[in-house]
Amino acid sequence: MNTIKTIWGCDMEEVFKYDDNETYEANFSTWFSMNTQERRLHKEEPYSEQIAKRVFNEMHGRKALHNVEDQISKFFIKEGESG
């Protein structure tokens, strides 16, 4: 989910907030789009997707691990239920 904040009466700017209900990839896609728009607005070169993934992983990489752990635990619960 994205939130809006105002800093000292400046224009309102969207701020990325990691959504734990979405996948890591969906969060990356949202962040990458927002970051690209922000960089263009400030006349900066947008990140390539490869660089953007590195930056996002530095900020949120631990979330990817939690996502994998959740998927593994769901798999084992399903396996245990069926047999």
MODELLER restraints for C-alpha pairs under 7 A, 6 or more apart:
rsr = mdl.restraints
at = mdl.atoms
rsr.add(forms.Gaussian(group=physical.xy_distance, feature=features.Distance(at['CA:1:A'], at['CA:17:A']), mean=5.86, stdev=0.5))
rsr.add(forms.Gaussian(group=physical.xy_distance, feature=features.Distance(at['CA:1:A'], at['CA:18:A']), mean=6.93, stdev=0.5))
rsr.add(forms.Gaussian(group=physical.xy_distance, feature=features.Distance(at['CA:1:A'], at['CA:19:A']), mean=5.69, stdev=0.5))
rsr.add(forms.Gaussian(group=physical.xy_distance, feature=features.Distance(at['CA:2:A'], at['CA:14:A']), mean=6.53, stdev=0.5))
rsr.add(forms.Gaussian(group=physical.xy_distance, feature=features.Distance(at['CA:2:A'], at['CA:15:A']), mean=5.96, stdev=0.5))
rsr.add(forms.Gaussian(group=physical.xy_distance, feature=features.Distance(at['CA:2:A'], at['CA:16:A']), mean=5.30, stdev=0.5))
rsr.add(forms.Gaussian(group=physical.xy_distance, feature=features.Distance(at['CA:2:A'], at['CA:17:A']), mean=5.53, stdev=0.5))
rsr.add(forms.Gaussian(group=physical.xy_distance, feature=features.Distance(at['CA:3:A'], at['CA:14:A']), mean=5.94, stdev=0.5))
rsr.add(forms.Gaussian(group=physical.xy_distance, feature=features.Distance(at['CA:3:A'], at['CA:15:A']), mean=5.59, stdev=0.5))
rsr.add(forms.Gaussian(group=physical.xy_distance, feature=features.Distance(at['CA:3:A'], at['CA:16:A']), mean=6.98, stdev=0.5))
rsr.add(forms.Gaussian(group=physical.xy_distance, feature=features.Distance(at['CA:4:A'], at['CA:12:A']), mean=6.46, stdev=0.5))
rsr.add(forms.Gaussian(group=physical.xy_distance, feature=features.Distance(at['CA:4:A'], at['CA:13:A']), mean=5.91, stdev=0.5))
rsr.add(forms.Gaussian(group=physical.xy_distance, feature=features.Distance(at['CA:4:A'], at['CA:14:A']), mean=4.85, stdev=0.5))
rsr.add(forms.Gaussian(group=physical.xy_distance, feature=features.Distance(at['CA:4:A'], at['CA:15:A']), mean=6.10, stdev=0.5))
rsr.add(forms.Gaussian(group=physical.xy_distance, feature=features.Distance(at['CA:5:A'], at['CA:12:A']), mean=5.86, stdev=0.5))
rsr.add(forms.Gaussian(group=physical.xy_distance, feature=features.Distance(at['CA:5:A'], at['CA:13:A']), mean=6.06, stdev=0.5))
rsr.add(forms.Gaussian(group=physical.xy_distance, feature=features.Distance(at['CA:5:A'], at['CA:14:A']), mean=6.77, stdev=0.5))
rsr.add(forms.Gaussian(group=physical.xy_distance, feature=features.Distance(at['CA:6:A'], at['CA:12:A']), mean=4.95, stdev=0.5))
rsr.add(forms.Gaussian(group=physical.xy_distance, feature=features.Distance(at['CA:6:A'], at['CA:13:A']), mean=6.80, stdev=0.5))
rsr.add(forms.Gaussian(group=physical.xy_distance, feature=features.Distance(at['CA:16:A'], at['CA:31:A']), mean=6.20, stdev=0.5))
rsr.add(forms.Gaussian(group=physical.xy_distance, feature=features.Distance(at['CA:18:A'], at['CA:27:A']), mean=6.28, stdev=0.5))
rsr.add(forms.Gaussian(group=physical.xy_distance, feature=features.Distance(at['CA:19:A'], at['CA:27:A']), mean=6.67, stdev=0.5))
rsr.add(forms.Gaussian(group=physical.xy_distance, feature=features.Distance(at['CA:24:A'], at['CA:63:A']), mean=6.93, stdev=0.5))
rsr.add(forms.Gaussian(group=physical.xy_distance, feature=features.Distance(at['CA:24:A'], at['CA:64:A']), mean=5.77, stdev=0.5))
rsr.add(forms.Gaussian(group=physical.xy_distance, feature=features.Distance(at['CA:28:A'], at['CA:56:A']), mean=6.83, stdev=0.5))
rsr.add(forms.Gaussian(group=physical.xy_distance, feature=features.Distance(at['CA:32:A'], at['CA:52:A']), mean=6.67, stdev=0.5))
rsr.add(forms.Gaussian(group=physical.xy_distance, feature=features.Distance(at['CA:36:A'], at['CA:46:A']), mean=5.13, stdev=0.5))
rsr.add(forms.Gaussian(group=physical.xy_distance, feature=features.Distance(at['CA:36:A'], at['CA:47:A']), mean=6.94, stdev=0.5))
rsr.add(forms.Gaussian(group=physical.xy_distance, feature=features.Distance(at['CA:39:A'], at['CA:45:A']), mean=6.36, stdev=0.5))
rsr.add(forms.Gaussian(group=physical.xy_distance, feature=features.Distance(at['CA:39:A'], at['CA:46:A']), mean=5.57, stdev=0.5))
rsr.add(forms.Gaussian(group=physical.xy_distance, feature=features.Distance(at['CA:40:A'], at['CA:46:A']), mean=6.49, stdev=0.5))
